Amino acid sequence: MPEETDPYAPLRLALYEPDIPQNTAAVLRTAACLAVPVDVIEPCGFVWGGKHMKRSGMDYLEQTEVMRHVDWAAFQDAHRGCRRVLLTTRAERAYCDFAFAHGDILLFGRESAGVPEAVHAAADARLTIPMAPGARSLNLAATVAMVLGEALRQLGRFPKE
């Protein structure tokens, strides 16, 4: 795991079995623009690189550092020692009350089902976005943008020109 004092240690995004290609492409576009690598934990609920992904991701898809994993176990093996920060509606702690650290992996579940209990239990931290009463969830791309923005702000990691 990168040292906390390393100013170049990256944050990572991880998408667990994403369902919707347009959301995945929007996340990859955000990641490209903010120079954040992305892990995709398969299987995906769509054909990777299909027309819906290309339309939403435009030419940013080629600019994104993406590591694809065949399953949760392969992802776990690839990132031993890294802190996994799960965003979930089942958490009580707000993301804006959390101290992000260099080397964190921000983990986001499927749009249709979140993550299974085993993945939930494996997370080092579980965070939520406070919402108005009666609201169930935000769009995946909006959630990623909000949380990633706060993590980058806390760590002083926004790209510089």
Secondary structure, DSSP 8 states (H G I E B T S, - for coil): ---TT-TT---EEEEES---HHHHHHHHHHHHHHT--EEEES--SS-TT-HHHHHHHGGGGGGS-EEEESSHHHHHHHTTT--EEEE-TT--EEGGGS---TT-EEEE-BTTTB--HHHHHH-SEEEE----TT-----HHHHHHHHHHHHHHHHT-S---
